[in-house]
Amino acid sequence: MGFRFDLPSRIALFPLCEVVMLPRAKLPLHIFEPRYLQLLDDALKTDHRLIGMIQPDDGSVAGIGSAGRVIAFSESEDGRMMISLRAVSRFRLTRIEDGFAPYQQAQVDWTGFERDLRGPETDPGLDRPAFLDRLRRYIETHQLSTDLEAAAKATDEILINAFSMMLPFSSGEKQALLEARTLTERRVLLEGLIDYALHGGENEEPLQ
């Protein structure tokens, strides 16, 4: 995957609980707070147009996030913005910067996430029928609205990453999915989280 910009050492942060952005995925965002409208305006003035998505964590933010490039945006009549980010690479947070901007900015390290910058991953160990059956049972149990027929036709990466992003897991579980080193590791973790929920996890009734 080639870019016409260098990954910067400093990016703006958009902390959002229970939201992660996985390699090569797209993330829609609805922006309305003045500080984040300013963040978007400033990001659009850069060559890279990157925004660092990161989860809050005990008064600070998580140690690893994911940077996405603004690829589309539209403004509503009341000044709110709908944007779409495309994930570029995960990053490791090295230091939150003090500054005059109304939003957080940080020094980041891209080392260790070079695989994010290349083409899509595959998962040789994926048992697609069994995986889709897990998803179906989870979706029915939680009364979610999802087109599994369309999902069944997706590539390994889109299938695994999309459900890792959209299923209603906790912040900690989402962070673990984000930090999984490979697509296979993420799928194994995702299957474990689904199985835990289906077999009577916290606040769950055992599936009959």
C-alpha positions in Angstrom: 0.0 0.0 0.0 1.7 3.2 -1.1 1.1 6.7 0.2 2.1 10.1 -1.1 3.1 11.2 2.4 5.4 10.2 5.2 4.0 9.0 8.5 4.4 11.9 10.9 5.9 11.6 14.3 3.1 13.8 15.7 -0.6 13.4 15.2 -3.9 14.7 16.7 -5.8 12.3 18.9 -9.6 11.5 18.8 -10.3 9.5 22.0 -13.5 7.4 21.7 -14.6 4.6 24.0 -15.3 1.2 22.5 -14.3 2.3 19.0 -11.2 0.8 17.3 -10.1 1.0 13.7 -8.4 -2.0 12.2 -6.0 -2.2 9.3 -7.4 -1.1 6.0 -10.9 -0.7 7.4 -13.1 2.4 7.0 -14.6 4.2 10.0 -17.5 6.7 9.7 -17.6 9.4 12.3 -20.1 12.1 13.2 -18.2 15.1 14.6 -20.0 18.0 16.4 -17.9 19.0 19.4 -16.1 22.3 18.6 -12.7 21.0 19.6 -13.0 18.0 17.2 -14.3 20.2 14.5 -11.1 22.2 15.0 -9.1 19.0 14.9 -10.7 18.0 11.6 -10.1 21.4 10.1 -6.4 21.3 11.1 -6.0 17.7 9.9 -7.4 18.6 6.5 -4.6 21.3 6.2 -1.9 18.6 6.4 -0.5 16.5 3.6 -1.3 13.3 5.5 -4.8 14.2 6.8 -4.4 11.7 9.6 -6.4 11.4 12.8 -5.4 9.1 15.6 -8.2 7.1 16.9 -7.5 5.9 20.5 -9.6 4.7 23.4 -9.7 6.5 26.8 -8.1 4.6 29.6 -8.4 5.6 33.3 -8.1 9.3 32.8 -5.5 9.0 30.0 -5.6 7.1 26.8 -4.6 3.6 25.7 -1.0 2.9 24.7 -1.9 1.8 21.1 -4.2 3.4 18.6 -4.8 3.5 14.9 -4.4 6.4 12.5 -6.9 7.0 9.8 -6.8 9.3 6.8 -9.8 11.5 6.1 -11.1 10.2 2.7 -14.5 11.9 2.7 -16.4 14.5 4.6 -19.7 16.4 4.3 -21.2 19.2 6.4 -24.8 19.4 7.6 -26.8 22.6 7.8 -26.1 23.0 11.5 -22.3 22.7 11.0 -21.9 19.1 12.0 -19.5 17.0 10.0 -19.8 13.4 8.8 -16.4 12.0 7.9 -15.0 8.7 6.7 -11.5 7.5 7.8 -9.5 4.8 6.1 -7.1 3.1 8.5 -3.4 3.6 7.6 -1.5 2.1 10.5 -1.6 1.4 14.2 0.8 3.4 16.3 2.3 3.3 19.8 1.8 6.4 21.9 5.1 7.8 23.2 4.1 11.2 24.7 1.0 13.4 25.0 2.1 16.9 24.0 1.2 20.1 25.9 0.0 22.8 23.5 -2.5 25.4 22.7 -4.8 23.3 20.6 -8.2 22.4 22.2 -7.6 18.7 21.4 -4.9 16.3 22.4 -1.8 15.8 20.2 0.8 13.2 20.7 4.2 11.9 19.6 3.8 8.4 18.2 5.9 5.5 17.1 4.9 3.4 14.1 7.6 0.7 14.7 6.2 -2.8 14.9 3.2 -2.1 12.7 4.9 -2.2 9.3 2.5 -5.0 8.2 -0.4 -2.5 8.4 1.2 -0.6 5.5 1.2 -3.6 3.1 -1.7 -5.5 1.4 -4.6 -7.3 3.0 -3.9 -10.3 5.3 -5.4 -13.7 4.9 -6.1 -16.3 7.6 -5.2 -19.8 6.5 -6.7 -21.3 9.6 -10.1 -19.7 9.2 -13.0 -22.3 9.2 -15.4 -20.1 7.5 -18.6 -22.1 8.0 -17.9 -22.5 11.7 -17.0 -18.8 12.1 -20.2 -17.7 10.3 -22.2 -20.0 12.5 -20.7 -18.4 15.6 -21.5 -15.0 14.3 -25.1 -16.0 13.4 -25.8 -17.3 16.9 -24.2 -14.3 18.6 -26.2 -11.9 16.3 -29.4 -13.7 17.0 -28.8 -13.8 20.8 -28.0 -10.0 20.9 -30.8 -9.2 18.3 -28.4 -7.3 16.1 -29.1 -6.3 12.5 -26.5 -7.6 10.2 -26.4 -9.0 6.6 -24.6 -12.3 7.1 -25.2 -13.3 3.5 -23.1 -10.4 2.3 -20.5 -11.0 5.1 -20.1 -14.6 4.0 -18.8 -13.3 0.6 -16.2 -11.0 2.2 -12.5 -11.6 2.2 -10.9 -13.1 5.4 -9.6 -9.7 6.5 -12.8 -7.7 5.9 -14.9 -10.4 7.6 -12.8 -10.7 10.7 -12.0 -7.0 11.1 -15.5 -5.8 10.4 -17.0 -7.9 13.1 -14.2 -7.1 15.5 -15.0 -3.4 15.1 -18.8 -3.6 15.1 -19.8 -6.3 17.8 -20.6 -4.7 21.2 -17.5 -5.8 23.2 -16.1 -3.9 26.1 -13.3 -1.3 25.7 -10.7 -3.8 27.0 -11.9 -6.5 24.6 -11.8 -4.0 21.7 -8.3 -3.0 22.6 -7.1 -6.6 22.7 -8.6 -7.1 19.2 -6.8 -3.9 18.0 -3.5 -5.1 19.4 -3.6 -8.6 18.0 -0.4 -8.9 15.9 -1.9 -10.9 13.0 -5.3 -11.5 11.5 -5.2 -15.1 12.7 -4.5 -14.0 16.3 -7.4 -11.5 16.0 -9.8 -14.2 14.7 -8.9 -16.6 17.5 -9.5 -13.9 20.1 -12.8 -12.9 18.4 -14.0 -16.5 18.4 -13.1 -16.8 22.1 -15.0 -13.6 22.9 -18.1 -14.8 21.0 -17.9 -18.3 22.7 -17.6 -16.7 26.1 -20.7 -14.6 25.5 -22.7 -17.5 24.0 -21.8 -19.8 27.0 -22.9 -17.5 29.7 -20.3 -14.7 30.1 -20.9 -11.8 32.3 -24.5 -10.6 32.4 -25.4 -13.3 29.8 -27.9 -16.1 30.0 -26.5 -19.5 28.9 -27.5 -20.3 25.4 -30.0 -23.2 25.3 
